[in-house]
Amino acid sequence: MQPGSNPNVLPGDVLIADKLNNRLIILDPQGRIRWQFPRPGDLARGQTFLVPDDAFFAPNGRDIIATEEDNFVIRVIDVATHRVVYQYGKPGVAGSGPNRLWNPDDAMMLPGGEILTADIKNQRILLIGAGKHTILRQWGVPGGGYHQPPTRYGAPNGVFPAGGGRYLVTEIRGDWVDAIDLHGHVYWTAHPPGIAYPSDTNRIGVDRYITVDYSAAGQILIFNSAGHPIWRYHPPASAALDHPSLALPLPNGDIVCNDDMNHRVIVVDPHTDRVVWQYGHTGVPGRAPGYLNNPDGIDLVPPHTLADNTTGTAGRTSGPGH
């Protein structure tokens, strides 16, 4: 934790996918590492864990689901035992056939155990059966590569629960955000205004959505479904974000964000546009305590996780059309 940080702005511990350190860590608000994966001995013989770009708690609060985007695999890790208990994809092998992915991103576990993920370079979104290697549903097709939801997507890089059975898909190609349900109904689409490379859009309130601009001199933006900006964090060059990839709301109204290429996770107060908490040394990668190396994903620890905030409203996959 950097000097001047206020640990009271966080409601609890933070899960970070520390991508180029090939690890997941859980920090307390004081910046102390409370859990780490993998430790020596956590991986089975021949097993790897490389470049985790996102990690979220499962609705059961006992597992973490992590995507190794550039390693083409999704893993589920039991927090207590430090063991990989499920895997979809073959590490190091990209593809679009059975049990294959090509740059999976932001896998989320639904309340019924199914996995919903964006599969970026296959231009599709997948719903994978609970504990299985069966694709229950697919939106978009390999080679599609353009915006025509729900049948075509242009490099979708995130699909997040938005309550009421809806999900938000962020498309890199064309800079779109789409609200859909698991039956393929499209509720609205919008361009986040002034964003060059939208990433990982989430709902944060009634007709309020947050996205980030994954670019040099990046931004955090809150906007509505009509594409109108509500709040923007775009600090000057001396304090610029560098390829932020995910921002989430905190219970107190602040915003936690991983600022990937600045090698830090920050909390921003939207009332003052000030950084009020930071872990990592700005612009300096490292692995020692206090350092990160391209942190690319965050979640809060139960009971404040993304899953906790949407369970019961994100919708299950049962019902007509399933």
N, C-alpha and C positions, 0 to 999 in steps of 0.2 A: 504494500500500500504506500502510495506516495505521500510526502509531507503535505499537510493541509487537507487531506481527505477526511471526510466525516463518516465514520462507520454507521452512524445512526440513520443514514439515508437508505440503507439496505434493510429489507425485512428479515433477512437470514442469509444463509450461505449461497454461493454462486458456483454453478458448474461451468467450466470453460473447456472447449475443445481447442487445445494448444497445438495447432496443426503441425508446424514444422519441428516441434519437439516430440511428435508422435505420441502424444499422451492426452488423457483427460485428467483434470484436477478439479477438486472442490475446495474453494476458499471460504473462510469465514469473513465477516465484514472488516475484521482487523488485518486481513491480508495473509493469514496463516493457512498453509495447505493442510487440509483435514483428511483428504482422500486422494488417491492417485491410481490411475490405471494406464499401462500395466506396470506393476512393480516387478522386480526380478522374481521369476518363478510363476508369474500369473499366466503366462502363455504356455500352451501345450507345445510339445516338441514339433517343430516345423511350422508353428503358427506365427503369424505376423500381426502387427497392428500399426498401420502406416497412415500418415497424413489425415487424421480425423478432422473433417471440416465443420461438422455440426454434431451436437449431442443434446438429447432431450430426455427427461424422465418419462417413463411409461406411466399410464394412469394408475398402475398398482403401487407406484412410488418405490418399488424394490429393484426395478431394472432401469438401465439407461440404453437408449437406442442411438447408435452412432453411425454416421455415414463416412466412409473413407472414399471420398469422391474420386480422387485420382488413382485409387486402388481398386475401384469398380465393385465395391462390396458394402453391404449393410450388416452391422453386428448388433446383437443384443447382449448386454453385459449385466450379470447379477452383481449388484453393488456389494452385498455382504460377502460373497465368496470370491469376488474378483475373477469370475470365469465367464468366458463367452458361452452363452447358452443357445444362441441361434445365429445363423448366418444365411444371407441371401446374396448370391453372386460368387464368382470365383476370383480371389485376389489376383490382381495383375492382368486379368483377362477381360477385355471389353467385348460386349456382344449384345444382341437383342433377342436371342432365343431363350429357351427355358433356363432359369437360374443364371441369367446373364444381365448385366447392367452396363451402361456407358455414362459415367459421371453422375451417379445418383446423388441427390442433394436433399437435405432437410427431411429425412424420413421421420414420420410421426407414427406412434402406436395409438390406435383407436381404442375405445373402452372395451370392445369385444376381442382385442388382441390382433386385429388385422393391422397391416402396415401400409401407410399411404406415403408415397414418395414421388418426387419429381425425378425424372431420368433424362438429364439435360440433353445430351448429344443424341439420344434416341428420340427426342422431340415428343416425349409422352409422359403421362402420369399413370402410375400403377397403384392398384389396390391388391395387396398380397395376402393370401389366406393366413389366418392365425397359426403360427408355428409350422407353416407348410411352405412349399415352394411352388404354389399354384397361383397364377394370376387370376383373381376374381373379376377384375374389370380393368380396362385400359382406355384412356382417353388420349388421342393423338397417335401418330404412327411414325416409326422410323423413316426418316427422309422427308417427313411432312414440312417442318421448319417454317411455318408461317401462322399468322393469327387468324384462326377461324374456330373458336371454341364452340362446342366441346370436341369437335372431330380433328382439329389441327391445332398445334401449339408451336410457337417459335422459341425454342430453347427455354422451356420452363425451369426456373431455378428454385422454386419454392411452392409448396401447397400447404397452407396453414388453416386450422379450424377457425371459423369466424362466428360460431354460435348459430342456433336455429337450423342445424343441419347444413349450413353453408361453409364453403371453403374458399380461400383466396389463393389464386394462382398468379404468380409473377412471371411474366415472359420477358426474357432479355431482348429477343429480337422484336423490335417494334415498340418496346417500352410500354407494355400493357400490364394491367392488373384486372383479373376477371373474378367475379363472384359466381361460383357454381355450387351444385349439390352433387351427391353421389349417384344421382340418376341422370346426370347430364344436362340438367336445366341451367341455363345461364341467366343470372339475375341482372347483372350489369357489367360493363367493361369501362375502363377509364385509363387515361394517360396520367401518371403522376407528373404534375407540371414542373418543368425545369430540371428533370432528372435524366441524366445521360444513360445510366445503367441501373435500373431498379433491381433491388434485391430483397427477398424475404419479407413481403408485405404482411402485416398483421392488423387485425381489428383491435382498437383500443377503447372504443365507446360507440355510442349511437351515431352511426354514419361518420365515424372517425377512424381513419386507417393510417398506419405508420409504415414507411418504407425508408430505405437508405439508398444512397447513390454510390455504387461500388466503383469509384474512380478517384484519381488524384484530386485533392481538394474536394473531398466528398461531402455529402450532406445527410441530414436527417430531416424527413418531411412528414408532417401530418396533413392529410387531405381528406376530402369527402368523395362519395361515389360519383359526383358530377365532375370530379377532377379539379376542384377548387382548392387552393392551398389554405391551410389554417395556421400552421406554424412551421417555421423552417430554421434549422440550425446549420449555418454555413459560415463558420468563423473565418477571419482573415488568414492570410498566408502564414503568419507567425504562429498561429494555433490551429492550422488546417487539419481536418481529418484526412486520412490516407487510405482509401479503399475500405471503408466500413462496410460490413456485410449483413449485419442484423442489429435491430434495435427493438427492445421490449419495454413496456410500461411497468413501473413499480407502483405499489399500492399508494404511495404518497404523491403520485403524479409526476415524479421524476422519470427519466428515461435512461436505461442501461444499454450500452452499445459496445460491440467489439469493433475496435479501430484497427483492422488487420495489419496493415503495413506500417502502422506506427507502433505495433507490438504492445498494445495496451487494451484494457477494458476500462471504460469510463462510465460515470453517471453524470448526466447533465440535468440541471434544474431549468425547465423551460420558462420559468418566470424571470430568471436572471440571465439565462444563456451562459451560465458558468459551469465548469466542470467541478463537481463537489466531491467526487471520489475517483480514484484512479489506481489500478494495479498494472504494473509494467512501466518500463522506462521509455518515454517517448522517443521513437526512432532507433532504439537500441535493442536488438534481439538478444536473448539469452535463456539459459535454463536454470540458473541459480535462483534461490528464493528471491522473489520480487521481480522476476523477469518472465517474459513470454516471448514466443517466436511465432508470429503470424497467427494470433488467436482468431479463429474463424467461426466460432459458435458459442452461444451462451444459453443457459437456462437458470432458473432459480430452483432451489431445493424445496421439496414439499414442506409446507402446504401452499407454496406460492408459485409452483411450476406453471408452464404454459398449459400442460395437461390439466392441472387443477383448475385453472381459470376457464377451461372450456368443457370439461367433463360434465355430461348431463345436458349440454346445449349443443355440442358439436354434432351430435347425431350418431346413431349406430347404423350398421350396414344392413340390418334386417329390414324386411318390409317389401313392398311391391317392387319388382324389378331386380331383386337380389338373386 
